[in-house]
Amino acid sequence: MLPIAALLDVGMKVLDKFVPDPEAKAKAQAELLKMQQEGRLAELNADNIEAQELTKRHTADMASDSWLSKNIRPGTLIFILIVYTVFAMMSAYGYNANESYVTLLGQWGMLIMSFYFGGRTLEKIMDMKAKNESKS
């Protein structure tokens, strides 16, 4: 877990490294401090904690001996994509699909894909950060 002060410190270090203009850097640092005061850094910290918990669930699922627990999430993603494709094909051939079903399946598909691909990206970033800290 990253405390809010650590998030602020990381943000300041990133600004120091990638923003060469002192005026732009001061403006960005002021915005970062404003975010901290408004509680948005706390929201980012909460999102980070949620992602770590999600990774723990993935790890527990993969450690299980149950075929179903290992494959329910990918199976759900595949099912949603197949049904969404069927509705798209129905629409292409002039069959009227209820718009609310298509919208709902699209939202579920985005949710599941962001869960898989977004969560994995965050996990890789956290691993790279941990490796860099261990080298220091």
C-alpha positions as CSV (number, residue, x, y, z in Angstrom):
1,M,0.0,0.0,0.0
2,L,1.2,3.4,-0.9
3,P,0.4,6.2,1.6
4,I,-0.8,9.5,0.3
5,A,2.6,11.2,1.2
6,A,4.4,8.6,-0.9
7,L,2.1,9.3,-3.9
8,L,2.8,13.0,-3.5
9,D,6.6,12.3,-3.3
10,V,6.5,10.1,-6.4
11,G,4.6,12.8,-8.3
12,M,7.1,15.4,-7.3
13,K,10.0,13.2,-8.4
14,V,8.3,12.5,-11.8
15,L,7.8,16.3,-12.3
16,D,11.5,17.0,-11.3
17,K,12.7,14.4,-13.9
18,F,10.4,15.1,-16.9
19,V,9.5,18.8,-16.7
20,P,12.6,20.9,-17.5
21,D,10.9,24.3,-17.5
22,P,10.9,25.7,-13.9
23,E,7.7,27.7,-14.4
24,A,5.8,24.7,-15.8
25,K,7.2,22.5,-13.1
26,A,6.1,24.9,-10.3
27,K,2.6,25.0,-11.9
28,A,2.4,21.2,-12.0
29,Q,3.6,20.9,-8.4
30,A,1.0,23.4,-7.3
31,E,-1.6,21.3,-9.1
32,L,-0.4,18.2,-7.4
33,L,-0.6,19.9,-4.0
34,K,-4.1,21.1,-4.8
35,M,-5.0,17.5,-5.7
36,Q,-3.7,16.4,-2.3
37,Q,-5.8,19.0,-0.5
38,E,-8.9,18.1,-2.5
39,G,-8.5,14.5,-1.6
40,R,-7.9,13.2,-5.1
41,L,-4.6,11.7,-4.1
42,A,-6.6,9.7,-1.5
43,E,-8.8,8.5,-4.3
44,L,-5.8,7.4,-6.3
45,N,-4.4,5.6,-3.3
46,A,-7.8,3.8,-2.8
47,D,-7.7,2.8,-6.5
48,N,-4.2,1.4,-6.0
49,I,-5.3,-0.6,-3.0
50,E,-8.3,-1.9,-4.9
51,A,-6.0,-3.1,-7.7
52,Q,-3.7,-4.8,-5.2
53,E,-6.7,-6.7,-3.8
54,L,-7.8,-7.6,-7.3
55,T,-4.4,-9.1,-7.9
56,K,-4.7,-11.1,-4.7
57,R,-8.0,-12.5,-5.9
58,H,-6.4,-13.5,-9.3
59,T,-3.6,-15.2,-7.4
60,A,-6.0,-17.1,-5.2
61,D,-8.0,-18.2,-8.2
62,M,-5.0,-19.5,-10.0
63,A,-3.7,-21.3,-6.9
64,S,-7.1,-23.2,-6.6
65,D,-7.5,-26.8,-7.8
66,S,-10.9,-26.0,-9.2
67,W,-11.2,-25.7,-13.0
68,L,-14.2,-23.4,-12.6
69,S,-12.5,-20.9,-10.3
70,K,-9.6,-20.6,-12.8
71,N,-11.8,-20.2,-15.9
72,I,-15.0,-18.4,-14.8
73,R,-13.7,-14.9,-15.6
74,P,-12.2,-15.7,-19.0
75,G,-15.3,-17.7,-19.8
76,T,-17.5,-14.8,-18.9
77,L,-15.5,-12.5,-21.2
78,I,-15.7,-14.9,-24.1
79,F,-19.4,-15.4,-23.6
80,I,-20.1,-11.6,-23.5
81,L,-18.0,-11.1,-26.6
82,I,-19.8,-13.9,-28.5
83,V,-23.2,-12.6,-27.6
84,Y,-22.3,-9.1,-28.4
85,T,-21.0,-10.3,-31.8
86,V,-24.2,-12.2,-32.4
87,F,-26.2,-9.0,-31.7
88,A,-23.9,-7.1,-34.1
89,M,-24.4,-9.6,-36.8
90,M,-28.2,-9.6,-36.3
91,S,-28.1,-5.8,-36.7
92,A,-26.0,-6.1,-39.8
93,Y,-28.5,-8.5,-41.4
94,G,-31.5,-6.3,-40.5
95,Y,-32.8,-8.2,-37.5
96,N,-34.0,-5.9,-34.8
97,A,-32.1,-6.5,-31.5
98,N,-33.4,-4.7,-28.4
99,E,-31.1,-1.7,-27.9
100,S,-31.0,-2.0,-24.2
101,Y,-29.5,-5.6,-24.4
102,V,-26.8,-4.4,-26.8
103,T,-25.9,-1.4,-24.6
104,L,-25.8,-3.6,-21.5
105,L,-23.6,-6.2,-23.1
106,G,-21.3,-3.5,-24.4
107,Q,-21.0,-2.0,-20.9
108,W,-20.3,-5.4,-19.4
109,G,-17.7,-6.1,-22.1
110,M,-15.9,-2.8,-21.4
111,L,-16.0,-3.6,-17.6
112,I,-14.6,-7.1,-18.0
113,M,-11.9,-6.0,-20.5
114,S,-10.8,-3.1,-18.3
115,F,-10.7,-5.5,-15.4
116,Y,-8.4,-7.8,-17.3
117,F,-6.2,-5.6,-19.3
118,G,-6.2,-2.5,-17.0
119,G,-5.5,-4.6,-13.9
120,R,-2.7,-6.5,-15.6
121,T,-1.1,-3.2,-16.7
122,L,-1.2,-1.8,-13.2
123,E,0.2,-5.0,-11.9
124,K,3.2,-4.7,-14.3
125,I,3.8,-1.1,-13.3
126,M,3.8,-2.0,-9.6
127,D,6.3,-4.9,-10.3
128,M,8.6,-2.6,-12.2
129,K,8.5,0.0,-9.4
130,A,9.2,-2.7,-6.7
131,K,12.2,-3.9,-8.8
132,N,13.6,-0.4,-9.1
133,E,13.2,0.2,-5.4
134,S,15.0,-3.1,-4.6
135,K,17.9,-2.0,-6.8
136,S,18.3,1.3,-5.0
